[in-house]
Amino acid sequence: MEREVIVETHSLSRRFGNFVAVREVSLRVFRGEIFGVLGPNGAGKSTTIRMLCGILDPTGGSGRVVGFDIATQAEKIKQHIGYMTQRFSLYEDLSVEENLHFYGGIYDLPTRRRRERVEAVLAQTGLTERRGQIAGTLSGGWKQRVALACATIHEPPLLFLDEPTAGVDPVSRRQFWDQIHRIASEGTTVLVTTHYMDEAERCHRLAFIFRGELLAVGAPAEVVVARGLTVFEVELERAVQAGEQLRALPEVDGISHYGGVIRVALRGTAEPEALLRRELERGGFAVQRMTPSRATVEDAFVSMVREDEERRAGGVRQEAVA
């Protein structure tokens, strides 16, 4: 059975003067999936989201969101989506319940239906006992719950979450993602931007964006496997110096430090462990422990970004020579 497409773009682009913020992004997002758009700050994630929401006009390409054209039917799109950012605007002098009724009114919910939905989202987000609390007195995690409740009060088929957990504590972030998976399991499509790599692994599928360009699309495990990384954790003394020596190897894709342990990602070698031991022994480093580790979304993303930067740097050097 063919899956229903909720978001589809073809070569979607956005320029601000001479600056290209988003360059020819083509995506398909299906009903009921959590689709993550991953990238560092300034990568073009929020610009992409704003075009999909009908807030910002594209300067190139095309797209449809919940069946409507993003260039000509922006107002229709806005009526059929939920939208939440890290700076979601709650009315801080209103209570939790009053905020929910206000947003229910914005989305034109009939009075009876609005009351039903307020009670439902209060229960679903664990806010029932805080319904009368003034929103401005809530902690960041609780404000986030209210923001999510407001964004879903009208049961939209598509929910946009733009960096929704920035600045939120780890416990609240985990609880928030539990809510997101519940919403998706009920048939709502969730499109979320983030620069937290652990959150990216919670998505059904991912799009990696860097410098406004799409680097990869797929399920987290698929993206990691496609990158072809082998990872080892090495415990030894003088870890910083050892890392610098290993970094010079062409097969070493990346080095990261965790106390006295270095995490080494490699590509393009049939015997990675033997290579590492040989190089460390040559440098006079005594290995206390070397164990294989699972390659992560973060490993894959950092690898792709590094390769893209090297490619661009190579292009600049060739132009300078020419």
Secondary structure, 3 states (H helix, E strand, C coil): CCCCEEEEEEEEEEEECCEEEEEEEEEEEECCCEEEEECCCCCCHHHHHHHHCCCCCCCEEEEEECCEECCCCHHHHHHCEEEEECCCCCCCCCEHHHHHHHHHHHCCCCHHHHHHHHHHHHHHCCCHHHCCCEHHHCCHHHHHHHHHHHHCCCCCCEEEEECCCCCCCHHHHHHHHHHHHHHHHCCCEEEEEECCHHHHCCCCEEEEEECCEEEEEECHHHHHHHHCCEEEEEEECCHHHHHHHHHCCCCEEEEEEECCEEEEEECCCCCHHHHHHHHHHHCCCCEEEEEEECCCHHHHHHHHHHHHHHHHHHHHHHHHHC
